[in-house]
């Protein structure tokens, strides 16, 4: 996915290394129409660089930080050393997501017979409103057609984008855990504990799963998968309360503990 215009100082950009010299590396900015940038040898790596090709080589895909842009001279100064590993991975993932979104938006345009000029305007609108085309698909996946129509997207193409988003984007999922301590001294106490554990795992809600595992008497782990943390936390507490209610009704005791590193 190519963006119009120029990057700004401090932006992170994905680049392809085209030529390496003794004084620096010339690269093309993949997201900006292959505009050329220069990484001076002093910005390749921290400390003294003896052999520049130990750090950067032709054909390599790298992430750089924009230092300076001169649109009149078509000149961009970049830094490789100012990008840490976390930023690099995050930017590469963002770039890969945009490659996917590029295919999706062209499919949506073809399906709705949207011309190139209108498609380019739509892409520009998505960058201006959401920061990326991929984010537009994500937003429409969660909020529906209205998040697009209220910024001027036609209903036909908005519905197509939502359909494509639903077909291609994985539903988000979070994992959280907690523990319950269940104790019963009755002769048939184990049966009451089994009944309590069954209640803990009995959650009838879409997109949610609850797994109860034995840790070591009297402790059991409740593992919840849900679309978001708020829902997951609610289900975790509800699950634990269901088990505790049953065991206490049978004369036993129960206690809930939220997961921490100390109680694993």
Backbone bond lengths (Angstrom), bond angles and torsions (degrees), N, CA, C in turn:
res aa  C-N    CA-C-N  psi(-1)  N-CA   C-N-CA  omega(-1)  CA-C   N-CA-C  phi
1 X - - - 1.460 - - 1.528 108.56 -
2 X 1.314 117.55 119.96 1.450 121.32 179.70 1.519 110.81 -97.79
3 X 1.325 115.15 139.57 1.452 121.10 178.22 1.516 108.91 -101.40
4 X 1.332 115.61 145.77 1.460 119.49 176.65 1.524 109.18 -80.43
5 X 1.319 115.98 163.12 1.453 119.94 176.30 1.510 113.26 80.24
6 X 1.344 114.29 -152.41 1.454 121.45 -174.65 1.525 110.40 -128.19
7 X 1.334 116.48 152.66 1.469 117.81 174.54 1.520 109.61 -72.99
8 X 1.314 115.98 167.00 1.456 121.20 178.45 1.520 110.01 -112.52
9 X 1.328 115.62 160.05 1.464 120.40 178.75 1.525 109.97 -55.58
10 X 1.313 116.38 138.93 1.470 126.41 -179.60 1.523 113.43 81.75
11 X 1.330 118.94 -6.12 1.468 120.55 174.56 1.531 109.55 -66.06
12 X 1.322 115.79 149.72 1.458 121.18 170.34 1.520 108.17 -98.02
13 X 1.334 116.78 133.44 1.458 120.79 -175.99 1.522 110.66 -133.32
14 X 1.328 115.91 146.14 1.457 121.98 176.19 1.531 108.16 -88.04
15 X 1.322 115.80 130.30 1.460 120.51 -175.19 1.523 111.92 -129.63
16 X 1.334 115.24 152.82 1.463 122.36 171.95 1.525 107.78 -111.52
17 X 1.321 116.20 125.56 1.461 120.61 -178.38 1.526 109.14 -76.16
18 X 1.349 116.51 124.22 1.460 121.32 -176.80 1.526 112.82 -106.15
19 X 1.345 116.86 -36.48 1.463 118.81 -177.00 1.511 109.32 -151.89
20 X 1.322 116.49 132.61 1.463 121.89 178.86 1.525 108.84 -114.61
21 X 1.335 115.63 128.65 1.464 120.89 178.92 1.526 108.93 -121.44
22 X 1.327 115.95 179.10 1.462 119.65 179.95 1.523 112.25 -67.30
23 X 1.343 117.05 -23.55 1.470 119.61 -175.97 1.532 113.51 -104.10
24 X 1.328 118.07 -6.40 1.460 119.42 179.95 1.517 112.52 166.55
25 X 1.334 114.98 -172.41 1.464 120.87 -178.41 1.526 110.04 -126.76
26 X 1.328 115.15 133.96 1.455 121.11 175.86 1.534 108.40 -95.77
27 X 1.316 115.79 131.68 1.462 120.55 -176.62 1.522 110.31 -131.68
28 X 1.321 115.00 163.07 1.465 121.45 172.22 1.513 108.68 -110.92
29 X 1.325 116.67 136.10 1.459 122.18 179.18 1.528 108.79 -84.55
30 X 1.316 116.24 108.63 1.464 121.37 -172.82 1.526 113.31 -60.10
31 X 1.323 116.93 -31.87 1.469 120.28 -174.11 1.522 113.12 -89.41
32 X 1.323 117.30 -7.50 1.466 120.39 -174.29 1.527 111.49 -124.58
33 X 1.329 116.12 53.04 1.450 120.32 173.62 1.507 114.28 61.42
34 X 1.333 116.80 29.76 1.473 122.03 177.98 1.520 112.68 64.27
35 X 1.330 118.04 26.45 1.464 120.42 174.24 1.524 109.19 -58.85
36 X 1.337 115.86 145.57 1.462 119.99 -175.00 1.525 112.12 -91.84
37 X 1.320 114.91 142.85 1.455 120.76 176.50 1.512 109.93 -134.53
38 X 1.336 115.79 164.42 1.465 121.51 -179.60 1.521 110.94 -124.43
39 X 1.323 114.92 131.35 1.465 120.75 171.52 1.529 106.14 -105.42
40 X 1.318 116.96 107.28 1.462 119.74 178.26 1.518 108.90 -66.83
41 X 1.316 117.19 151.02 1.457 121.06 -176.79 1.526 112.09 -56.66
42 X 1.339 117.13 -29.12 1.468 120.70 179.26 1.517 112.24 -71.90
43 X 1.350 116.75 -14.48 1.468 121.04 179.90 1.527 112.34 -110.34
44 X 1.319 116.21 11.92 1.459 119.95 179.45 1.524 111.42 -80.07
45 X 1.335 116.49 -44.39 1.462 120.97 -178.22 1.516 109.43 -153.72
46 X 1.324 116.39 157.26 1.459 121.16 176.66 1.531 109.21 -69.19
47 X 1.325 115.94 143.27 1.456 119.79 -179.12 1.519 111.78 82.98
48 X 1.306 115.29 -172.66 1.459 121.39 -177.27 1.526 110.65 -79.78
49 X 1.322 115.85 130.19 1.459 121.41 178.69 1.529 108.76 -102.30
50 X 1.341 116.00 111.44 1.463 120.79 -179.93 1.518 110.89 -81.13
51 X 1.341 116.01 -50.86 1.458 121.38 178.55 1.526 108.25 -120.17
52 X 1.322 116.63 110.06 1.467 120.89 -175.06 1.526 111.91 -62.21
53 X 1.343 116.68 -30.01 1.469 119.49 -178.41 1.523 112.53 -75.17
54 X 1.320 116.88 -5.29 1.464 119.49 170.85 1.531 110.43 -73.90
55 X 1.330 116.82 -15.82 1.468 121.83 -175.24 1.528 113.64 -116.92
56 X 1.326 117.13 -27.52 1.459 120.11 -177.54 1.525 108.67 -151.32
57 X 1.342 115.86 142.21 1.463 119.64 -176.82 1.533 110.08 -144.69
58 X 1.324 115.07 159.16 1.461 120.87 -179.45 1.531 111.15 -58.80
59 X 1.324 115.70 139.92 1.460 121.53 178.33 1.513 114.21 87.38
60 X 1.325 117.17 -7.51 1.465 121.03 -177.64 1.529 111.19 -77.26
61 X 1.314 115.49 144.14 1.470 121.80 174.68 1.521 107.17 -100.34
62 X 1.327 117.25 121.08 1.460 121.56 -175.12 1.530 110.61 -133.37
63 X 1.318 114.72 165.35 1.469 121.13 175.05 1.523 107.85 -114.47
64 X 1.324 116.73 128.18 1.459 122.29 -178.43 1.533 111.26 -123.53
65 X 1.310 114.26 159.93 1.467 120.88 173.60 1.521 108.44 -101.71
66 X 1.318 116.27 134.87 1.463 121.01 179.52 1.526 108.91 -77.41
67 X 1.323 115.92 125.29 1.472 121.17 178.79 1.518 112.05 -97.34
68 X 1.339 115.55 -41.98 1.477 119.49 -173.80 1.523 109.27 -156.57
69 X 1.325 115.99 140.79 1.462 121.31 178.68 1.523 109.49 -129.76
70 X 1.334 115.91 126.69 1.466 121.67 174.50 1.522 106.65 -119.57
71 X 1.331 116.25 97.49 1.466 120.12 -175.19 1.533 112.03 -67.39
72 X 1.341 116.45 -30.64 1.467 120.08 -178.95 1.527 110.90 -65.91
73 X 1.334 116.09 -39.43 1.466 120.89 -179.09 1.530 112.23 -96.16
74 X 1.334 115.39 0.79 1.465 121.25 -178.20 1.523 110.58 55.16
75 X 1.320 115.14 48.05 1.458 120.77 -175.39 1.527 110.82 -122.83
76 X 1.330 115.94 133.33 1.463 121.19 179.33 1.528 108.72 -131.34
77 X 1.321 117.47 122.91 1.464 122.25 173.78 1.519 109.14 -95.62
78 X 1.324 116.10 135.24 1.459 121.78 -175.36 1.523 111.25 -128.76
79 X 1.337 114.79 159.32 1.461 120.72 175.47 1.520 109.57 -128.18
80 X 1.307 115.75 132.70 1.463 121.47 173.80 1.528 110.29 -93.84
81 X 1.312 116.26 -33.93 1.466 120.48 -174.92 1.526 113.07 -71.04
82 X 1.345 117.34 -20.63 1.466 120.68 -177.13 1.524 113.50 -86.72
83 X 1.330 117.26 7.12 1.469 121.57 179.40 1.529 108.58 -110.48
84 X 1.351 115.91 119.70 1.466 118.31 179.10 1.529 110.58 -86.14
85 X 1.321 116.26 172.89 1.459 121.09 -174.27 1.526 112.35 -62.89
86 X 1.331 116.62 -39.75 1.463 120.32 178.93 1.522 110.77 -62.70
87 X 1.328 117.07 -44.75 1.462 121.14 178.89 1.526 110.72 -63.64
88 X 1.340 115.72 -39.40 1.463 119.63 -179.94 1.521 111.26 -62.23
89 X 1.341 116.56 -48.83 1.471 120.14 -179.32 1.522 111.40 -62.72
90 X 1.321 115.95 -42.37 1.463 120.50 -178.39 1.528 111.28 -64.42
91 X 1.333 116.02 -42.24 1.465 119.98 -179.30 1.525 111.28 -68.82
92 X 1.337 117.51 -39.91 1.462 120.88 178.48 1.527 110.20 -62.86
93 X 1.343 116.43 -40.53 1.465 119.63 178.31 1.528 110.67 -65.03
94 X 1.327 116.13 -40.46 1.466 120.80 177.74 1.521 110.27 -61.66
95 X 1.328 115.98 -42.18 1.462 121.20 179.57 1.532 110.92 -65.04
96 X 1.329 116.77 -42.60 1.471 120.53 177.53 1.527 110.90 -62.38
97 X 1.327 115.63 -39.59 1.469 119.63 177.80 1.526 111.04 -61.46
98 X 1.336 115.80 -38.72 1.469 119.28 179.65 1.530 111.26 -68.20
99 X 1.346 116.96 -31.05 1.465 119.45 175.93 1.527 110.22 -63.59
100 X 1.340 115.80 -40.77 1.465 120.22 176.76 1.531 110.36 -64.16
101 X 1.346 114.47 -46.61 1.460 119.63 -177.43 1.527 111.36 -62.42
102 X 1.329 116.87 -31.97 1.461 121.16 178.56 1.529 110.33 -61.57
103 X 1.333 116.95 -42.40 1.469 121.29 178.05 1.526 110.31 -66.89
104 X 1.333 115.60 -41.68 1.472 119.60 -177.77 1.522 112.05 -65.15
105 X 1.346 116.51 -43.29 1.465 118.88 -175.87 1.531 110.46 -71.33
106 X 1.329 117.42 -32.36 1.468 119.69 176.47 1.530 110.56 -70.90
107 X 1.324 116.55 -34.86 1.462 119.80 175.66 1.532 110.05 -64.93
108 X 1.339 115.49 -43.81 1.474 119.65 179.24 1.522 110.75 -62.78
109 X 1.343 116.14 -39.13 1.466 120.05 179.40 1.524 111.23 -66.31
110 X 1.345 116.12 -41.35 1.463 120.45 179.21 1.532 110.77 -65.24
111 X 1.331 115.83 -41.27 1.463 120.82 -178.69 1.525 111.63 -64.17
112 X 1.325 116.13 -37.66 1.468 120.86 -177.62 1.530 112.90 -96.81
113 X 1.354 115.81 5.23 1.471 122.09 179.71 1.529 111.36 56.98
114 X 1.344 114.21 43.68 1.464 120.78 177.27 1.522 109.15 -86.68
115 X 1.330 117.51 127.27 1.458 122.02 -178.24 1.519 112.92 -70.99
116 X 1.337 116.41 167.20 1.466 121.46 -177.08 1.520 113.00 -61.57
117 X 1.330 116.84 -40.68 1.469 119.79 -179.48 1.524 110.46 -62.71
118 X 1.326 116.49 -46.57 1.463 120.10 179.69 1.528 111.20 -67.62
119 X 1.330 116.15 -33.79 1.464 119.82 177.69 1.524 110.38 -65.02
120 X 1.320 116.91 -44.78 1.466 120.43 179.22 1.527 111.45 -62.90
121 X 1.332 115.97 -37.53 1.471 119.47 176.75 1.526 110.28 -65.05
122 X 1.329 115.92 -39.40 1.464 121.07 179.86 1.526 110.47 -64.75
123 X 1.326 115.95 -44.22 1.470 120.28 178.73 1.528 110.21 -61.87
124 X 1.334 116.25 -43.20 1.464 120.29 177.59 1.517 111.90 -61.50
125 X 1.332 116.33 -39.61 1.458 121.37 178.13 1.522 111.07 -63.28
126 X 1.325 116.79 -40.96 1.468 120.61 -179.99 1.527 111.32 -65.94
127 X 1.343 116.79 -41.25 1.463 119.41 177.29 1.528 110.73 -64.00
128 X 1.321 115.89 -41.35 1.469 120.72 -179.04 1.524 111.81 -67.27
129 X 1.337 117.07 -38.74 1.466 121.42 -174.70 1.526 113.14 -88.66
130 X 1.339 115.95 -44.10 1.466 120.01 -172.41 1.526 114.55 -110.90
131 X 1.330 116.74 -10.35 1.460 119.83 -179.83 1.509 113.90 92.16
132 X 1.338 117.30 -19.87 1.464 122.04 177.59 1.526 108.75 -166.19
133 X 1.325 115.43 162.96 1.462 120.21 177.68 1.529 109.50 -73.09
134 X 1.323 116.39 -37.61 1.469 120.47 178.42 1.525 110.64 -59.10
135 X 1.328 116.18 -41.07 1.472 120.12 179.24 1.522 111.33 -63.47
136 X 1.328 116.53 -33.34 1.466 119.85 176.93 1.527 110.59 -63.41
137 X 1.324 116.58 -40.54 1.465 120.06 176.96 1.534 110.29 -66.93
138 X 1.330 117.01 -41.46 1.461 120.31 178.23 1.519 111.04 -61.19
139 X 1.326 116.57 -46.25 1.470 120.86 -179.40 1.520 110.80 -60.96
140 X 1.320 116.20 -44.38 1.462 119.51 -178.16 1.521 110.96 -68.10
141 X 1.339 116.26 -29.72 1.476 120.87 177.44 1.528 110.85 -62.13
142 X 1.341 116.35 -38.43 1.462 120.90 -176.83 1.528 113.21 -90.97
143 X 1.332 117.13 -38.08 1.466 120.44 -171.00 1.510 114.59 -105.86
144 X 1.333 116.85 -9.75 1.454 119.40 175.65 1.519 114.68 85.40
145 X 1.318 115.21 -170.41 1.463 123.28 -174.27 1.522 112.74 -59.25
146 X 1.321 117.67 -36.22 1.465 121.47 -173.32 1.522 113.69 -60.63
147 X 1.349 117.51 -30.61 1.465 119.45 -179.13 1.531 110.82 -66.18
148 X 1.323 116.66 -20.82 1.465 121.30 178.52 1.528 112.20 -96.76
149 X 1.323 116.61 -43.56 1.470 119.09 -177.40 1.525 112.12 -64.86
150 X 1.333 117.19 -30.82 1.469 117.83 -178.29 1.535 113.15 -74.07
151 X 1.351 117.26 -9.80 1.466 118.94 174.42 1.531 110.66 -104.91
152 X 1.341 115.76 9.10 1.457 119.87 173.18 1.510 116.59 105.09
153 X 1.334 118.29 5.38 1.463 121.32 178.05 1.524 108.75 -78.26
154 X 1.322 116.94 136.56 1.465 120.05 -179.23 1.529 109.98 -63.44
155 X 1.316 115.68 151.54 1.462 120.50 -177.77 1.527 110.95 -61.19
156 X 1.336 116.98 -38.01 1.466 120.77 -177.49 1.526 111.45 -62.03
157 X 1.326 116.61 -50.00 1.465 118.42 -177.84 1.531 110.83 -74.05
158 X 1.347 116.84 -30.20 1.468 120.06 177.19 1.526 110.06 -63.57
159 X 1.310 117.03 -43.24 1.472 120.83 179.14 1.528 110.96 -65.06
160 X 1.328 116.34 -36.84 1.467 120.12 178.40 1.523 110.74 -67.51
161 X 1.336 117.24 -40.64 1.461 121.49 179.02 1.523 110.82 -63.96
162 X 1.328 116.75 -41.94 1.464 120.56 177.92 1.523 110.29 -62.59
163 X 1.324 116.40 -41.70 1.471 120.93 179.07 1.531 110.59 -62.33
164 X 1.327 116.45 -45.22 1.469 121.06 179.40 1.528 110.40 -64.37
165 X 1.336 116.45 -40.35 1.467 120.87 179.53 1.522 110.93 -62.99
166 X 1.320 116.64 -44.28 1.467 120.68 179.72 1.526 112.21 -64.18
167 X 1.320 116.09 -31.71 1.474 120.46 -177.86 1.527 112.39 -80.31
168 X 1.331 117.18 -25.63 1.463 119.98 -170.85 1.523 116.26 -113.86
169 X 1.325 117.10 -23.43 1.460 118.87 -177.95 1.519 110.83 -92.35
170 X 1.300 116.44 130.48 1.451 120.54 176.42 1.514 109.82 -71.09
171 X 1.305 114.84 143.11 1.452 118.90 177.25 1.520 109.18 -69.46
172 X 1.337 117.28 134.82 1.463 119.62 -179.75 1.522 110.78 -66.11
173 X 1.303 116.08 151.09 1.457 119.46 -178.99 1.521 109.71 -149.30
174 X 1.323 115.47 136.81 1.460 120.64 176.44 1.522 108.45 -118.49
175 X 1.327 115.11 150.82 1.465 122.04 178.77 1.523 108.90 -118.42
176 X 1.324 117.59 126.58 1.453 120.99 173.48 1.528 108.88 -135.29
177 X 1.320 115.18 159.51 1.466 119.69 -178.72 1.519 111.06 -137.45
178 X 1.310 114.65 157.03 1.458 122.40 173.68 1.523 107.98 -149.33
179 X 1.310 116.38 173.51 1.463 120.49 -178.70 1.524 110.29 -128.70
180 X 1.321 115.23 146.24 1.462 119.89 171.37 1.529 108.28 -124.47
181 X 1.313 114.38 136.98 1.466 120.87 173.29 1.522 107.33 -102.30
182 X 1.322 117.21 117.87 1.467 122.27 -178.36 1.527 109.63 -118.07
183 X 1.330 115.41 127.37 1.460 120.31 -177.75 1.524 110.37 -134.18
184 X 1.348 115.52 134.51 1.459 121.13 174.74 1.530 107.84 -146.19
185 X 1.355 115.65 130.13 1.466 120.34 -178.81 1.525 112.30 -102.57
186 X 1.324 115.97 9.24 1.461 119.89 177.92 1.533 110.32 -71.84
187 X 1.311 117.50 155.35 1.467 120.63 178.52 1.536 112.59 -55.47
188 X 1.337 115.72 -36.25 1.464 120.22 179.07 1.535 110.45 -104.48
189 X 1.338 115.45 29.12 1.463 120.85 -177.15 1.516 113.69 -56.96
190 X 1.324 116.85 -36.08 1.464 119.74 -179.11 1.514 111.63 -62.50
191 X 1.322 116.83 -32.98 1.469 120.68 178.36 1.518 111.06 -68.15
192 X 1.338 116.02 -38.91 1.471 120.02 177.77 1.529 110.59 -66.86
193 X 1.334 116.48 -37.03 1.468 120.13 178.31 1.529 110.13 -66.68
194 X 1.335 117.04 -41.38 1.460 120.39 177.62 1.529 111.08 -60.89
195 X 1.338 115.04 -40.76 1.459 120.31 179.02 1.525 110.73 -64.26
196 X 1.332 115.88 -39.74 1.465 120.78 179.38 1.528 111.16 -66.63
197 X 1.328 116.50 -41.12 1.457 120.70 179.89 1.529 111.37 -67.36
198 X 1.320 115.89 -35.97 1.458 120.04 177.43 1.529 110.17 -63.55
199 X 1.337 115.39 -40.87 1.469 119.95 178.24 1.526 110.73 -64.92
200 X 1.337 116.36 -36.99 1.464 120.56 -179.93 1.526 111.63 -63.18
201 X 1.314 116.84 -35.74 1.458 120.41 -178.55 1.511 114.76 -90.62
202 X 1.334 116.52 -1.77 1.459 120.95 -176.18 1.531 110.58 -91.26
203 X 1.330 116.22 83.47 1.466 121.96 179.98 1.515 108.37 -119.28
204 X 1.307 115.75 118.21 1.463 121.49 -176.56 1.530 109.86 -104.72
205 X 1.333 115.82 74.06 1.464 121.20 178.23 1.514 108.96 -139.19
206 X 1.336 116.85 141.74 1.455 121.73 179.56 1.526 110.70 -65.56
207 X 1.322 116.32 147.95 1.463 124.33 174.37 1.525 113.47 64.32
208 X 1.336 117.43 18.06 1.463 121.01 -179.29 1.521 109.23 -129.66
209 X 1.322 115.92 137.53 1.458 120.13 174.41 1.521 109.23 -131.07
210 X 1.327 115.59 143.90 1.465 122.25 179.52 1.525 108.04 -129.34
211 X 1.311 115.99 127.52 1.460 121.49 178.62 1.522 108.78 -123.44
212 X 1.318 116.14 131.35 1.462 121.73 179.50 1.523 108.55 -111.97
213 X 1.343 116.32 127.11 1.469 121.22 -175.77 1.525 111.09 -127.16
214 X 1.307 115.36 144.62 1.461 121.64 177.10 1.522 109.62 -78.47
215 X 1.329 116.54 128.88 1.462 121.25 178.15 1.520 111.04 -103.58
216 X 1.303 116.18 -47.38 1.463 123.37 -177.56 1.513 107.63 163.08
217 X 1.334 116.73 124.97 1.464 121.42 -172.22 1.533 110.83 -47.55
218 X 1.335 116.58 132.30 1.478 128.54 4.66 1.535 112.58 -99.50
219 X 1.331 117.36 23.52 1.469 120.58 -169.33 1.529 113.41 -97.62
220 X 1.375 114.02 137.72 1.456 121.91 176.66 1.526 108.45 -132.68
221 X 1.301 115.14 143.94 1.463 120.17 -178.42 1.520 110.28 -101.48
222 X 1.342 116.41 135.02 1.462 122.03 175.08 1.529 107.31 -110.08
223 X 1.313 116.14 120.35 1.462 121.68 -178.91 1.527 108.86 -113.43
224 X 1.328 116.64 122.49 1.465 121.92 -175.57 1.523 110.51 -116.89
225 X 1.333 116.20 133.99 1.459 122.84 171.24 1.521 107.59 -116.33
226 X 1.334 116.31 129.07 1.466 120.87 -177.01 1.531 109.61 -150.95
227 X 1.343 117.73 166.75 1.474 120.44 -178.08 1.520 114.57 -66.85
228 X 1.339 118.31 -26.49 1.467 119.89 -179.69 1.526 109.75 -151.11
229 X 1.327 115.83 166.02 1.464 120.63 -174.72 1.526 112.62 -66.76
230 X 1.317 116.96 -38.15 1.453 119.55 -178.54 1.530 110.69 -60.45
231 X 1.314 115.80 -46.60 1.465 120.02 179.93 1.524 110.66 -67.75
232 X 1.348 115.79 -39.71 1.463 119.79 -179.57 1.527 111.18 -62.89
233 X 1.324 116.66 -43.38 1.463 120.69 179.52 1.526 110.91 -62.98
234 X 1.329 116.47 -41.29 1.455 120.58 179.76 1.521 112.03 -63.92
235 X 1.332 115.62 -42.54 1.470 120.08 179.29 1.522 110.94 -67.38
236 X 1.328 117.10 -39.55 1.464 120.93 179.42 1.527 111.10 -60.06
237 X 1.316 116.30 -46.77 1.467 120.57 -179.61 1.532 110.94 -66.98
238 X 1.330 115.56 -41.48 1.465 120.22 179.82 1.532 110.28 -62.90
239 X 1.320 116.17 -41.39 1.453 121.32 179.72 1.525 110.98 -63.24
240 X 1.332 115.42 -46.49 1.470 119.63 -179.65 1.528 111.19 -64.46
241 X 1.326 116.77 -42.10 1.471 121.03 -179.27 1.526 111.40 -63.72
242 X 1.336 117.31 -36.62 1.463 120.85 179.18 1.524 110.84 -62.35
243 X 1.334 115.49 -43.12 1.464 119.86 -179.79 1.526 111.44 -68.36
244 X 1.320 116.08 -43.80 1.469 120.75 -178.43 1.530 110.86 -64.36
245 X 1.317 116.54 -39.42 1.463 121.29 179.71 1.526 111.43 -60.20
246 X 1.327 116.06 -42.68 1.468 120.71 -178.99 1.521 111.19 -68.61
247 X 1.326 116.99 -43.60 1.465 119.62 -176.98 1.522 111.22 -69.72
248 X 1.332 116.80 -36.10 1.464 119.71 178.57 1.531 111.05 -70.59
249 X 1.335 117.04 -34.49 1.455 121.21 177.63 1.529 110.68 -63.50
250 X 1.354 115.47 -28.01 1.463 120.41 -179.97 1.530 112.06 -91.58
251 X 1.343 116.07 10.92 1.459 119.69 177.39 1.515 114.82 88.43
252 X 1.317 117.06 4.99 1.455 120.09 178.12 1.518 110.91 -95.60
253 X 1.322 116.65 -165.00 1.463 120.88 -179.74 1.522 109.66 -135.84
254 X 1.310 114.69 151.42 1.462 119.98 179.09 1.518 110.82 -145.42
255 X 1.318 115.57 149.43 1.467 120.14 -179.69 1.528 109.17 -147.16
256 X 1.328 115.65 137.70 1.468 121.49 -178.20 1.522 110.19 -102.09
257 X 1.336 115.88 139.01 1.458 121.60 176.49 1.527 108.32 -130.49
258 X 1.316 116.51 126.48 1.473 120.01 174.88 1.518 108.33 -71.87
259 X 1.314 117.13 146.65 1.459 121.89 -177.45 1.519 111.22 -63.29
260 X 1.344 116.34 131.67 1.451 123.19 169.15 1.518 106.92 -140.11
261 X 1.337 116.53 166.93 1.455 119.16 178.99 1.514 112.06 -64.00
262 X 1.346 116.36 -26.50 1.453 119.77 -175.64 1.535 113.47 -76.54
263 X 1.353 117.55 -24.58 1.464 116.90 -175.02 1.518 113.54 -108.90
264 X 1.347 116.68 22.05 1.476 119.39 177.99 1.519 110.73 -80.51
